[in-house]
């Protein structure tokens, strides 16, 4: 086999035989392990779809045919097979190859994805556009079984089934093993369904028999009922569900057998109706460490290829772990406390809670809207629900936050993990909008801890508050800053850490450390500056405001539009205090480390101090 980077993909796939394709599969796995071990990334999911992706590109003609990857973190093989293998050394790095499909990166990326449950809806829209414009191409949505827990997927399935639009859905199921008996039966049914005789019988029953005067409709109904009896007898439950929604169902298909996959995709391509292909794969396939612990290798930093151990380990607990451990401690003493996650139990720090108190732990699947209203129902019934959800994923439940929680002023605690810029996952995962949308919601309290100690203080306060609370905290190892200590045990006021000077800096949450360093730089330049640690952004607390400041500066790990800074500026408008705001710009911030992005967008202490000096000197 040639070197992986010497192929002309995807064209070369068309002429390769199955032996060559099997060798290619092994080569791609070696390539992925080598590259991701150096850069970090989503490994297990990509190892599981190697054969699936090869078969897709052998049968379909991307970019004319549209292949949409749900979530998109499993699209690494797709990127290799569309000519981007030479850029994998830059994967998920600043100015490098994205870890998700990006249309501005390649025409083969039909739709930008990063959150789950979007692919089928996007496919439905593309298929409808194709028909309106009279064009001819295939639309394929690849969605994992986990994403099928999201309600939007079923809304799209219902829409496609009703419209009968030609969409091919590949359900990548890595949650079960392959049964040869079921596989053999499925192959038989697949051949039967796509045979010309079967299709002719379907049309004959529907059109010819049904048109016989007086008795035709009755005969057709009896035959249709007989067909359904057979279907319910031989198809597994999943197949029946999809058939009832209006899809022709193939499967299960061995997701690691390229010949079987090519056969299934070719048959689906020959039909002119909605098709769903149920593919069984093994997450982490071909790398023993990932097969043994696919959760660990779902998203992982740089690691040792031989041992699978991370090359850089945190010396202390993450913010997620601080939250989870403290919540468990409180729950041991209060049986009203329950924990909720949307398929991210371990990642949000709730693993110990789930293990010790399983009856009070709820994983609702990838269904953030349901998670929020489920929490509202628990709160309405007298419990104390805590929902731990990534900041960027909470955006999906905006209406439920407003209508089901805030409008009823229910005591639900929302722990918004990964708030602010999160690094390598980029635009789709940065949690930079939560302050803006949460601060606009009546009855909502919004807290921003500066370190691990304050996160625990805020958890304690939130559990005692009789109303909705959101606590936003960053990704990664928790800081314990002994130089900036809270003087308020419950963190319900914004605390002055440095006496007000000519400049007064108000820094939100994790940006307290940035604010402290900015104060130091300004003092070296002869400018006295004060510092307020902003632990609460809603309701707005300006009790620490000092009118002697010539310039008030706000710093936040949130978009400037609608954020804390603009809220402060509006509140101080009548006081004639000049306000200078620092945060993320009004466009989607790319991938990169926090330090790299902060430097680019002027959020380092040095660049903040420079702008403050320019403002004071009248140069800005």
N, C-alpha and C positions, 0 to 999 in steps of 0.2 A: 504494500500500500504506500502511496505517495505521502509526503509530509502534509499534514492537515492544511497548512497555509498555501500549498501549491495547487490546490484544486480551484476550479472555477465554479464556485457554488452560486446558485442552486442548479445551474445547467448540467453539471457533470453527474448529478444524481439520476437523471433520466436514463442514462445509458449503463449505469452500474447494475450488476446482477446481485442476487441476494447474498452470495458469499462475500462480495466486496462490501456490501452494505453492513453486514455483520462485523467485518473488520473495521469499518468506519465507526461503528457504534463504540467499539472498544477504544479506538483512537480518540474519539470525542470525550469519553469518560476520563481518560488519562489527562487530556488537555484541560478539562474543567477542574480536576483535582489539583493539577499543577498551578493553574492560574488563580483559582479562588483561595487556595491555601496561602497565596502571597498577598492578595488584595482584600480578602474577606468577601462575603456575599451570600446569596441564597444557593446553597449547594445541593441539599437533599432533593429538593423539588425538581431541579434541573437534571440530576442523574436519573430520575424516574421517568423523564419524558424523552430520552434520547431516541429510541426507536420510533416513538410516536411522532416526533418532529421530523425525522428522516422520511417516514412514510407520507406525512402531509406534503412535504416539498417534492416528493417523487410523483405524487398523484396530481397535486394542484399546481397551478402556474402563477405563483406570486411574482410581482405585485399586482398582476391583472386580477387574479383571484384574491379575495380579501381574507386574510387569516387574523382573527382577533383573539388575543390572549387575555383571558380574565385574570385580574390582579397584575399579571405580567412579570412577576418575579421568576417564573419558570421559562422565560423566553431566551435564556442564554444560548441554548442549542440553536434556536431560530436565528439568533444573531450570527453565530458561527456559519450557518448554512446560507446566509445572505451576505457573505463577504466581509464580515467585520471581525474575523478571528485575529487579525493582525493588531487590533486595538485592545485586546483583552488585558494587556499589562496596565491599562488606564481605567479598568472597570471600576465604576462608582467613585472615581476620584475627581477632584476639581478640574474642570475642562476636559474630562475624560468620557469614556463610554458609559452610558447610563445603564443601571441595573434593571430598567424597565423599558418597554417599547416606547419609542419617541419618533413621531413622524418626521421631525426636523433632522433626525439622524439617518433615516433610510426610508425610501419609498415602500419597502417591504413591511414596515410597521404601520399597519392599516389604521390603528386607533391607539391613542395614548391611554395607557391604563396604569394603575397603581393601587387602587382600591378594588375590592372584590364585587362580584355580582353585577358588573356593568356590561359584560361582553354580549349577552344574548339580546339585550335592548339595543345596543349599538348595531348588532348584526341585523336585527329587524328593521332598523332605520335604513341601513345600507341596501338591504334587499328591496325595500319599498322604493327607494330612490332609483335603483336599477330598473325596476319595472316601469316607473313613471317616465324615465328617460329612454326606455327601449334598448337598454344595453344588455350584454351577455357576459356574465362572469359569476363565479361561485362565491358565496359568502359562508365562511366557516368560523364558528365560535368555539374556542377550547376553554372549558370551564371545569374546575375541580369540584369534587364531591362536597368539600367544605363550603364552597361558595354557593352551593345549592340550598344552603340554609337561609340565605338572604331572600326576603320576600320579593324583591325586584326581579329576581330570576324567574319566579313563577308568574309574575305579571307579564313579563316578556313572552314566556312560553304560552300563556293563555292567548296573548295577542297574535302570535305567529300561528298557533293552531287554528284560530278563528279565521285568519286571513288566507291560510293555506299557502303562504309565500314560501318559496324555495330557500330554506336556510338549513345548513348542516351543523348540528351541534355535537361536539365531541365531549362527552362527559368523562373526564379523567378521574377514575375512582382508585385511590391508593389506600383505601381503608379495608380491603378484604383480599383474601387469596383467590387464586384461579382454580375453578373446579373443572376438570376435563369433561365430566359428563354434561354439565351445563354448557360448556363451550361447544361441545359437539352438537348438542341440540340447537344452540343458537346459530351455528353455522348452517344447519339444515333449514331453520326457519328463515334465515337471511336469504339463502338461495331461493327458497320458495317465494318469499315476498317480492323479490326483485325479478323473478322469472316472468317472461312475457305471458305465460299461461295464467299466473296468479293475477297479474294486472288486468288481463282480459276478463277474468272471472269477476273481479271487483266491478269493472265497468259494465259487464253484462247484467249483473244483479241490479246495479243502480239504475241503468238506463233502459235496457231491453225488457227485462222481466217486469220492472216497475211500471212500464208503459202498457202492459197488457190490460185491456178494458176490464173493469169490475174486480178482477181477482189479482191483478199484477202486483198492486201495492201490498196486499196481504202476503203473497208468496215471497216478495222481496223482504218483508219484515221478518218472516219466519227464517229465511236463509241468513239474514243478517244476525238474527238472534243465535242461530246455530253457529255461525262464525265466531260470535262473541263467547259462546260457551267453550269452544275449542281454545280461544285465545286465553281465557281465564284459567283454563286447565293446564296449558303448557308454558305460559309465560310467567316469569317471576313477577313479584309485586311491582317492582320498578318499571318493568316493561309495560304492564297494564296501565300504570299511571300515565306514562308518556303516550301510549296509544289512545287513551281516553282524551288527552289534551289535543289530539289531532296529529301526532307524529308517527312516522314509521320507525319502529325500534329495532336496532341491531345490537346484539350483545348477549352476555359479556364477550368481549374480544380480548385476547392476550395482548396486553400493551407492550410486550417485549418480543413479539414475533412480527417482524417486519412484513413477512408474506401475508399473514392474517390481516394486518392493519391495511396494507395496500389493497387487498381484496375487498375489505369492508368499505374503504373510502371510494374505491372505484364503483362499487355497487351503489353507494349513496349518490355519487356524482351522476349516475345514469337516470336517477329518478327526478321527477318534477314536482316535488312535494316536500314538506318539512321532514327532516330525518334527525334522529338522535342515535349516536353510536356510543355505546357504553363500553369504555376501555378500562381494563384492570391493570394497574401498574404498581410497582413497589418503590416507595420513596427511598432515595439513597442507593438505588440499585447499582451494584458493581463496586461499591466502596464499603468495606466491612464496618468501619467506624460509623458511617452515616446510616447504614442499614440497622445497626444496633441501636443507635440513638438519633432517629431522624429529626426529632424536635430540636436537639442541640444544633444540628447542621442545617436547620431550616434557614436561619440567618445567623451567620457566624463571622467573627473577625479572622484575621490571619492566624493560621494554625500550622502545626507540625504534621506533615503528610503521613508520617509513619504512626505516630501515636494518636493523632487527632486532637491533641491538647492545644489550647490557645497559646500563642507566642507572648501575648501581653495580657496579664491578668490584673484585675482590679485588686487593690490592697484593702479596700473597704467595701461595705454594702452599697448597692445602688439605691437611688431614690425609690425605685419600685420595691426593693426589699425592705427599706425603712418603713414605707407605708404598709406593706403586707404584714410585716412582723408586729407593728404597733397595733394594727387593726385586730389581729388575732389575740393579742394581749388584752385589748378592751373587750373583745367578744367573749372571752372566757368568763368575764364578770357580768356580762349583760347578754342574756339569751335572746334579746330582741334584735341584736345586730346580725345582719345577713350580708353576704358578699355576692356580687354579680359581675360576670365578665362576658364579653362577646368573643369567645373562642381564643382568648389570650390570657388564660389563667396563670400559667407559669411566668409569662413575659411581664405581666403586671404585678408580680409579687404575691399572688394569691395562692400559690402552690401549697405552702404550709397550712393555710386556712382550709383549703379543700381537703387536705389529708386528715386534719384533726377534727374538723366540723363539717363533714360532707353533707349533712342534712340541712345545713344553713348556707351552702355554697351552690350557686346556680350558674352554669355555663349555658347560655342560650344560643350558642353558635354565632356565626357571622350575621348578626341581626341587631344592629345598634338601636334602630327605632323601637323594636320590641323590647330590648333591654331597658330602655328609659321608661317606657310605659309600664312594663312589668314591675320596675322599681316603684313607680307611682302607685300601683295597686298594692304593693307590699306596705308602703308608707301609709296609705289610706286605711289600711287594716291594723295599724298600730305597731308595725315593726320599724327598724332603723336600717334601711337599705343603703349600702355603699356600692356604687357602680364604678369599677375601674376600667377606663376605656382610653385608648390613645387619643390625644387632642385632635389629630387630623381625622380620625374615624368618628369622633363625636359630631363632626359637621353633618353627618348623615342623619342625625336625629334632631335637627334644629326645631322642627315643628313640635315634636314630642316634648322637648324641653319647655317650650313656650306654653303649649296648650294643656299638656297633661301633668306637668309638674309645677311650673311657676304660677300659672293661672289659679291653681288650687292651693298654692303656697305650701306644698308638701315637703316634709323634712327628708329629702333625699340628698345624700352626699355623693358628689361626682369627683372622682380622683382622675384628673386629666394627665395621664402619663405622656412622656415625650413631648411636652409643651415647648414651644420655641423651635429654633432651627436644630434639626437632628442629625445633619451630616450627609452621609453617603447615599441615603435613599432619595434625597432631593425633593423636588417640588411637591410630589404627591404625599409626602410624609412629614414635611415641616408643619409643626403645630403653631403657626404664627397668626391665626385668625381668632382664637378663642376669646381673648380679652375683648376684642371688638364686638363679637356677637353676644357674648354673655353679659357684658356691661349694659347692653340695651334692654335686658329682660327685667321687668318689674319683679320684685321679691327675691331676686337672685343675689346671693353674697359671693364675691369672688376673692379668693385668697391666693397670695403668691409668696411661698416660703423662700427665704434666701439660703437656707441650709437644712441639713437633716434634723437638727434640733427643732427648728421652727416648723418643719413639716409635722413632727409629732405634736407640737403645741396646737397647730391648726387642726389636726385630726381630732384632738380632744375637744376643741372649741366647736367644730362642725357637728360632732355627734351630740352635742348638748343644745345646739341651735334648733329652734322649732320652725325651720323653713329650708328651702333649697340652698345648697352651698356647692361651689365648685372650687377645688384646690388644684392649681396647675403647677407642675414641677417638671424639671428637665430630664433628659435621658442621661444615663451614665452614673458614675460613682458619686455618692452624696458628699457634699462639702460640709465640713464642720468647722465653721469660721469662728475661732475664739476671739478674734479682734473686733467682731461686729456682733455683739450679743443683744438679744431682745431684752428690753426692760419691762415688757408686758407678758405675763405668763400665758395669756391666751391669744396674743397677736391680733387683737381686734382694733388696734390703732396703728397708725404709721409712726415709727419711732425715729426721733432725731438722734443720729450717731455723731454728728459733728456740728458745732456751733455755726449758725448762719453767718456768712460773710458777704462780700460783694456779689458772689455767685452762690446760689443754693441748688444743690443737685438732689433730685428725687429719683431714686433707682428702684425698679421693680424686681422683686424676687432674686433670682440668680445674678442679676445685674448689679447687686449691691457690691460685689467684689470689684466690678468694673468702676462703679461710682467711687469707691474708696481710693482706687489707684488714680483716678482722674483728679480727685481732691489733692492727692500728694503731688502730682505733676504741676497743678495750678499753683500750689503754694511755693514750689521751687521757682516758678516764674514770677513770684511776688503778688499773686492774686489770692486773697483769702476766699475760701470756699467752704460751704457747709454741706452736710449730707443727711438725707432722710431715707431710711429704709422703708420702702413701700411694701407692706405685708398685706394690705387690703386695698383693692382698686374699686370695689363696689360693695356697699355704698361708699361714695367718695368721702374720704376723711382728709380735711385740710387743716386740722387742728394744729399741726406743726408748722403751718405757714408763717413766714416772717416777712413783714412788709419792708424791712430794711434792705432786702436783696435787690440789687440792680437788675439781675437776670436770674430767672428760675429755669433750670434745665431738667428735662425728664429723660430717663433711659429705660427702654423696655425691650424684651425679647419677643416682640409682637410687631405686626405691621403697623405703620404709623396711622393709616387710615382708620379712623374710628377707635383708636387705641387709648391708652391711659393718658398720653401726652396731650392729645387733642381735647380730651375730657377736662384735664386740668386747665388748659388754655381757655376753654369756654367758661369754666367756673371762676377764673381769675380775671375775666375780661373787664369787669367793672373796677378792678383794683389798679388798673394801669401798670400791671407788672408784665414785663416782657418775658415771653416763654419760648425757649428753644427746645425742640423735641428731637430725640434720637431713637430710631427703631428701624425696622425693615421697610424697604421701598414698596410702592404700590404696583408691584409686578411680582410674578412668581419667581422666587429665589431658587437658583440652581443648586446642584449637589456640591458638596465640598465640606471640609471640616469647619467647625465654628470659627476657629482662628482665621482661616482663609477667607471666609465669607465676611466676617467682621472687618477684616482689613479692607476688603473690596468695597464694602458699603459704609465705611466710616464709623464702625461701632467699637473700635479699640480705644482704650483710655487715651492713648497718644493722639489719635485723630479727633476724638471728642474734645480734648483739651485745646487742640489747635483751632478747631472751629469756634470754641468759646472765646479764645483770645482774639480771633479775627472779628467776632461779633462785638466784643467790647471795644476794640480799636476802630470799629466802624468800617471794616473791610468786607463784611459779609452782609 
